[in-house]
Amino acid sequence: MEWTSRVTTISLEMALPGLLGHWADQHWGTEPVLLVLGVIAGFTAGMWHLIKLAGPPPGDRGTDPASSKEQNQLKR
């Protein structure tokens, strides 16, 4: 159920700005300007959310041996 919610959220983030831009273009007669801006904004927001979702889990400091050695020395 959690993944369904995430997929739905990302889909809406990508689709709604374009739809709102299309509606605003028709309402104000600005043709493709707001549609293009909405599509760009939606794509950017959706991709940012996907990258954030696919990133390392919280608390994971990476697998760089140098950083773990430094952390171990700081703990001592």
N, CA, C and O atoms as CSV, one atom per row, in Angstrom:
chain,resi,resn,atom,element,x,y,z
A,1,MET,N,N,0.818,-1.196,0.000
A,1,MET,CA,C,0.000,0.000,0.000
A,1,MET,C,C,0.865,1.265,0.000
A,1,MET,O,O,0.491,2.283,-0.581
A,2,GLU,N,N,2.011,1.186,0.651
A,2,GLU,CA,C,2.889,2.353,0.716
A,2,GLU,C,C,3.406,2.728,-0.673
A,2,GLU,O,O,3.469,3.911,-1.010
A,3,TRP,N,N,3.779,1.725,-1.487
A,3,TRP,CA,C,4.303,2.009,-2.828
A,3,TRP,C,C,3.208,2.553,-3.736
A,3,TRP,O,O,3.480,3.385,-4.602
A,4,THR,N,N,1.984,2.096,-3.550
A,4,THR,CA,C,0.869,2.627,-4.344
A,4,THR,C,C,0.706,4.110,-4.081
A,4,THR,O,O,0.488,4.893,-5.005
A,5,SER,N,N,0.811,4.487,-2.840
A,5,SER,CA,C,0.706,5.902,-2.468
A,5,SER,C,C,1.841,6.708,-3.078
A,5,SER,O,O,1.616,7.813,-3.569
A,6,ARG,N,N,3.041,6.181,-3.055
A,6,ARG,CA,C,4.196,6.901,-3.609
A,6,ARG,C,C,4.076,7.067,-5.120
A,6,ARG,O,O,4.349,8.140,-5.656
A,7,VAL,N,N,3.666,5.996,-5.804
A,7,VAL,CA,C,3.522,6.060,-7.259
A,7,VAL,C,C,2.430,7.051,-7.636
A,7,VAL,O,O,2.590,7.826,-8.579
A,8,THR,N,N,1.322,7.028,-6.903
A,8,THR,CA,C,0.232,7.965,-7.174
A,8,THR,C,C,0.678,9.401,-6.947
A,8,THR,O,O,0.363,10.281,-7.749
A,9,THR,N,N,1.403,9.646,-5.874
A,9,THR,CA,C,1.879,10.988,-5.571
A,9,THR,C,C,2.811,11.505,-6.661
A,9,THR,O,O,2.668,12.640,-7.114
A,10,ILE,N,N,3.754,10.685,-7.077
A,10,ILE,CA,C,4.701,11.109,-8.112
A,10,ILE,C,C,3.993,11.324,-9.444
A,10,ILE,O,O,4.309,12.264,-10.173
A,11,SER,N,N,3.036,10.457,-9.761
A,11,SER,CA,C,2.266,10.626,-11.004
A,11,SER,C,C,1.500,11.939,-11.006
A,11,SER,O,O,1.484,12.654,-12.008
A,12,LEU,N,N,0.872,12.253,-9.895
A,12,LEU,CA,C,0.127,13.512,-9.808
A,12,LEU,C,C,1.058,14.716,-9.847
A,12,LEU,O,O,0.729,15.743,-10.442
A,13,GLU,N,N,2.226,14.587,-9.209
A,13,GLU,CA,C,3.208,15.675,-9.264
A,13,GLU,C,C,3.642,15.974,-10.693
A,13,GLU,O,O,3.909,17.122,-11.048
A,14,MET,N,N,3.708,14.924,-11.507
A,14,MET,CA,C,4.159,15.112,-12.880
A,14,MET,C,C,3.016,15.579,-13.797
A,14,MET,O,O,3.260,16.335,-14.737
A,15,ALA,N,N,1.794,15.149,-13.542
A,15,ALA,CA,C,0.691,15.425,-14.461
A,15,ALA,C,C,-0.060,16.723,-14.151
A,15,ALA,O,O,-0.421,17.457,-15.072
A,16,LEU,N,N,-0.295,17.012,-12.892
A,16,LEU,CA,C,-1.129,18.170,-12.543
A,16,LEU,C,C,-0.595,19.522,-12.997
A,16,LEU,O,O,-1.385,20.332,-13.483
A,17,PRO,N,N,0.697,19.815,-12.869
A,17,PRO,CA,C,1.167,21.123,-13.349
A,17,PRO,C,C,0.921,21.333,-14.842
A,17,PRO,O,O,0.568,22.436,-15.260
A,18,GLY,N,N,1.101,20.297,-15.640
A,18,GLY,CA,C,0.824,20.408,-17.069
A,18,GLY,C,C,-0.654,20.630,-17.347
A,18,GLY,O,O,-1.019,21.444,-18.196
A,19,LEU,N,N,-1.505,19.901,-16.627
A,19,LEU,CA,C,-2.953,20.080,-16.802
A,19,LEU,C,C,-3.403,21.470,-16.358
A,19,LEU,O,O,-4.236,22.102,-17.008
A,20,LEU,N,N,-2.846,21.933,-15.249
A,20,LEU,CA,C,-3.183,23.290,-14.795
A,20,LEU,C,C,-2.674,24.339,-15.778
A,20,LEU,O,O,-3.340,25.348,-16.013
A,21,GLY,N,N,-1.504,24.107,-16.349
A,21,GLY,CA,C,-0.981,25.021,-17.359
A,21,GLY,C,C,-1.855,25.050,-18.599
A,21,GLY,O,O,-2.083,26.114,-19.174
A,22,HIS,N,N,-2.346,23.890,-19.015
A,22,HIS,CA,C,-3.250,23.820,-20.169
A,22,HIS,C,C,-4.546,24.574,-19.884
A,22,HIS,O,O,-5.028,25.339,-20.720
A,23,TRP,N,N,-5.103,24.350,-18.696
A,23,TRP,CA,C,-6.334,25.044,-18.313
A,23,TRP,C,C,-6.106,26.561,-18.271
A,23,TRP,O,O,-6.930,27.327,-18.772
A,24,ALA,N,N,-5.000,26.987,-17.681
A,24,ALA,CA,C,-4.711,28.420,-17.580
A,24,ALA,C,C,-4.487,29.033,-18.961
A,24,ALA,O,O,-4.896,30.167,-19.208
A,25,ASP,N,N,-3.846,28.298,-19.852
A,25,ASP,CA,C,-3.660,28.786,-21.225
A,25,ASP,C,C,-4.998,29.013,-21.912
A,25,ASP,O,O,-5.186,30.028,-22.582
A,26,GLN,N,N,-5.916,28.089,-21.754
A,26,GLN,CA,C,-7.238,28.249,-22.363
A,26,GLN,C,C,-7.999,29.407,-21.719
A,26,GLN,O,O,-8.696,30.157,-22.402
A,27,HIS,N,N,-7.863,29.543,-20.428
A,27,HIS,CA,C,-8.593,30.580,-19.688
A,27,HIS,C,C,-8.076,31.982,-20.024
A,27,HIS,O,O,-8.867,32.911,-20.189
A,28,TRP,N,N,-6.758,32.136,-20.126
A,28,TRP,CA,C,-6.170,33.456,-20.346
A,28,TRP,C,C,-5.697,33.690,-21.771
A,28,TRP,O,O,-5.237,34.783,-22.099
A,29,GLY,N,N,-5.807,32.669,-22.625
A,29,GLY,CA,C,-5.426,32.821,-24.019
A,29,GLY,C,C,-3.933,32.956,-24.258
A,29,GLY,O,O,-3.514,33.653,-25.183
A,30,THR,N,N,-3.137,32.308,-23.448
A,30,THR,CA,C,-1.679,32.403,-23.600
A,30,THR,C,C,-1.099,31.192,-24.315
A,30,THR,O,O,0.112,30.971,-24.296
A,31,GLU,N,N,-1.957,30.419,-24.939
A,31,GLU,CA,C,-1.638,29.191,-25.674
A,31,GLU,C,C,-0.548,28.338,-25.023
A,31,GLU,O,O,-0.750,27.937,-23.877
A,32,PRO,N,N,0.569,28.030,-25.641
A,32,PRO,CA,C,1.382,26.956,-25.064
A,32,PRO,C,C,2.326,27.383,-23.939
A,32,PRO,O,O,3.032,26.539,-23.387
A,33,VAL,N,N,2.357,28.652,-23.591
A,33,VAL,CA,C,3.374,29.129,-22.633
A,33,VAL,C,C,3.226,28.459,-21.267
A,33,VAL,O,O,4.179,27.866,-20.763
A,34,LEU,N,N,2.060,28.546,-20.677
A,34,LEU,CA,C,1.864,27.983,-19.342
A,34,LEU,C,C,1.846,26.459,-19.360
A,34,LEU,O,O,2.233,25.818,-18.383
A,35,LEU,N,N,1.403,25.885,-20.457
A,35,LEU,CA,C,1.458,24.429,-20.597
A,35,LEU,C,C,2.904,23.950,-20.549
A,35,LEU,O,O,3.225,23.006,-19.826
A,36,VAL,N,N,3.771,24.593,-21.313
A,36,VAL,CA,C,5.183,24.200,-21.341
A,36,VAL,C,C,5.814,24.403,-19.965
A,36,VAL,O,O,6.549,23.537,-19.491
A,37,LEU,N,N,5.540,25.520,-19.329
A,37,LEU,CA,C,6.085,25.762,-17.987
A,37,LEU,C,C,5.565,24.731,-16.986
A,37,LEU,O,O,6.313,24.264,-16.127
A,38,GLY,N,N,4.287,24.378,-17.097
A,38,GLY,CA,C,3.715,23.368,-16.209
A,38,GLY,C,C,4.328,21.998,-16.416
A,38,GLY,O,O,4.594,21.281,-15.452
A,39,VAL,N,N,4.554,21.627,-17.677
A,39,VAL,CA,C,5.172,20.331,-17.967
A,39,VAL,C,C,6.601,20.295,-17.435
A,39,VAL,O,O,7.022,19.292,-16.857
A,40,ILE,N,N,7.344,21.371,-17.623
A,40,ILE,CA,C,8.723,21.428,-17.113
A,40,ILE,C,C,8.734,21.352,-15.592
A,40,ILE,O,O,9.527,20.614,-15.009
A,41,ALA,N,N,7.855,22.114,-14.952
A,41,ALA,CA,C,7.796,22.102,-13.485
A,41,ALA,C,C,7.381,20.727,-12.963
A,41,ALA,O,O,7.955,20.235,-11.991
A,42,GLY,N,N,6.398,20.113,-13.595
A,42,GLY,CA,C,5.945,18.794,-13.164
A,42,GLY,C,C,7.004,17.728,-13.347
A,42,GLY,O,O,7.203,16.886,-12.472
A,43,PHE,N,N,7.686,17.761,-14.484
A,43,PHE,CA,C,8.749,16.792,-14.738
A,43,PHE,C,C,9.877,16.967,-13.723
A,43,PHE,O,O,10.405,15.987,-13.196
A,44,THR,N,N,10.241,18.219,-13.454
A,44,THR,CA,C,11.313,18.491,-12.491
A,44,THR,C,C,10.930,18.008,-11.100
A,44,THR,O,O,11.730,17.355,-10.431
A,45,ALA,N,N,9.724,18.318,-10.660
A,45,ALA,CA,C,9.277,17.899,-9.329
A,45,ALA,C,C,9.208,16.376,-9.222
A,45,ALA,O,O,9.640,15.800,-8.224
A,46,GLY,N,N,8.669,15.733,-10.244
A,46,GLY,CA,C,8.571,14.280,-10.223
A,46,GLY,C,C,9.926,13.595,-10.207
A,46,GLY,O,O,10.135,12.638,-9.462
A,47,MET,N,N,10.844,14.084,-11.028
A,47,MET,CA,C,12.177,13.486,-11.062
A,47,MET,C,C,12.927,13.724,-9.756
A,47,MET,O,O,13.633,12.838,-9.275
A,48,TRP,N,N,12.777,14.915,-9.181
A,48,TRP,CA,C,13.421,15.204,-7.900
A,48,TRP,C,C,12.906,14.241,-6.835
A,48,TRP,O,O,13.681,13.724,-6.031
A,49,HIS,N,N,11.598,14.002,-6.834
A,49,HIS,CA,C,10.995,13.091,-5.868
A,49,HIS,C,C,11.488,11.654,-6.101
A,49,HIS,O,O,11.774,10.937,-5.142
A,50,LEU,N,N,11.588,11.233,-7.367
A,50,LEU,CA,C,12.088,9.887,-7.667
A,50,LEU,C,C,13.544,9.719,-7.238
A,50,LEU,O,O,13.910,8.681,-6.686
A,51,ILE,N,N,14.369,10.722,-7.486
A,51,ILE,CA,C,15.779,10.646,-7.094
A,51,ILE,C,C,15.904,10.597,-5.579
A,51,ILE,O,O,16.712,9.843,-5.038
A,52,LYS,N,N,15.107,11.398,-4.906
A,52,LYS,CA,C,15.122,11.390,-3.444
A,52,LYS,C,C,14.662,10.033,-2.914
A,52,LYS,O,O,15.217,9.526,-1.939
A,53,LEU,N,N,13.662,9.452,-3.544
A,53,LEU,CA,C,13.142,8.156,-3.131
A,53,LEU,C,C,14.151,7.040,-3.392
A,53,LEU,O,O,14.234,6.096,-2.608
A,54,ALA,N,N,14.907,7.130,-4.465
A,54,ALA,CA,C,15.858,6.084,-4.837
A,54,ALA,C,C,17.218,6.247,-4.173
A,54,ALA,O,O,18.091,5.396,-4.343
A,55,GLY,N,N,17.410,7.319,-3.425
A,55,GLY,CA,C,18.699,7.571,-2.786
A,55,GLY,C,C,18.984,6.590,-1.673
A,55,GLY,O,O,18.180,5.696,-1.408
A,56,PRO,N,N,20.123,6.748,-1.016
A,56,PRO,CA,C,20.477,5.846,0.080
A,56,PRO,C,C,19.509,5.999,1.244
A,56,PRO,O,O,18.953,7.078,1.448
A,57,PRO,N,N,19.302,4.938,2.003
A,57,PRO,CA,C,18.380,5.009,3.130
A,57,PRO,C,C,18.893,5.970,4.199
A,57,PRO,O,O,20.097,6.204,4.299
A,58,PRO,N,N,17.994,6.520,4.989
A,58,PRO,CA,C,18.422,7.439,6.053
A,58,PRO,C,C,19.384,6.739,7.014
A,58,PRO,O,O,19.189,5.577,7.369
A,59,GLY,N,N,20.395,7.445,7.416
A,59,GLY,CA,C,21.381,6.893,8.337
A,59,GLY,C,C,22.527,6.188,7.649
A,59,GLY,O,O,23.512,5.834,8.299
A,60,ASP,N,N,22.422,5.975,6.344
A,60,ASP,CA,C,23.504,5.339,5.589
A,60,ASP,C,C,24.518,6.413,5.231
A,60,ASP,O,O,24.197,7.363,4.518
A,61,ARG,N,N,25.725,6.264,5.720
A,61,ARG,CA,C,26.749,7.281,5.481
A,61,ARG,C,C,27.641,6.901,4.315
A,61,ARG,O,O,28.703,7.495,4.129
A,62,GLY,N,N,27.233,5.935,3.541
A,62,GLY,CA,C,28.035,5.537,2.391
A,62,GLY,C,C,28.957,4.392,2.725
A,62,GLY,O,O,29.047,3.963,3.875
A,63,THR,N,N,29.640,3.899,1.711
A,63,THR,CA,C,30.536,2.767,1.896
A,63,THR,C,C,31.993,3.152,1.672
A,63,THR,O,O,32.840,2.289,1.442
A,64,ASP,N,N,32.281,4.440,1.739
A,64,ASP,CA,C,33.645,4.914,1.535
A,64,ASP,C,C,34.487,4.505,2.737
A,64,ASP,O,O,34.225,4.964,3.849
A,65,PRO,N,N,35.497,3.650,2.541
A,65,PRO,CA,C,36.320,3.192,3.670
A,65,PRO,C,C,37.027,4.342,4.384
A,65,PRO,O,O,37.215,4.286,5.599
A,66,ALA,N,N,37.415,5.367,3.662
A,66,ALA,CA,C,38.109,6.493,4.292
A,66,ALA,C,C,37.184,7.201,5.278
A,66,ALA,O,O,37.608,7.574,6.371
A,67,SER,N,N,35.931,7.383,4.898
A,67,SER,CA,C,35.022,8.090,5.795
A,67,SER,C,C,34.715,7.241,7.024
A,67,SER,O,O,34.581,7.784,8.121
A,68,SER,N,N,34.600,5.915,6.867
A,68,SER,CA,C,34.330,5.078,8.031
A,68,SER,C,C,35.537,5.020,8.959
A,68,SER,O,O,35.365,4.924,10.174
A,69,LYS,N,N,36.766,5.078,8.416
A,69,LYS,CA,C,37.960,5.113,9.266
A,69,LYS,C,C,37.992,6.406,10.075
A,69,LYS,O,O,38.307,6.405,11.265
A,70,GLU,N,N,37.661,7.502,9.410
A,70,GLU,CA,C,37.631,8.779,10.125
A,70,GLU,C,C,36.573,8.780,11.209
A,70,GLU,O,O,36.803,9.310,12.296
A,71,GLN,N,N,35.431,8.201,10.937
A,71,GLN,CA,C,34.371,8.151,11.938
A,71,GLN,C,C,34.790,7.296,13.127
A,71,GLN,O,O,34.514,7.651,14.273
A,72,ASN,N,N,35.458,6.164,12.861
A,72,ASN,CA,C,35.931,5.307,13.946
A,72,ASN,C,C,36.966,6.032,14.805
A,72,ASN,O,O,36.971,5.873,16.026
A,73,GLN,N,N,37.835,6.819,14.188
A,73,GLN,CA,C,38.829,7.558,14.942
A,73,GLN,C,C,38.175,8.646,15.785
A,73,GLN,O,O,38.627,8.930,16.894
A,74,LEU,N,N,37.121,9.251,15.267
A,74,LEU,CA,C,36.423,10.282,16.022
A,74,LEU,C,C,35.691,9.702,17.211
A,74,LEU,O,O,35.546,10.382,18.227
A,75,LYS,N,N,35.227,8.475,17.121
A,75,LYS,CA,C,34.514,7.830,18.211
A,75,LYS,C,C,35.439,7.485,19.363
A,75,LYS,O,O,35.006,7.426,20.513
A,76,ARG,N,N,36.714,7.257,19.061
A,76,ARG,CA,C,37.662,6.851,20.096
A,76,ARG,C,C,38.096,7.975,20.904
A,76,ARG,O,O,38.897,7.803,21.823
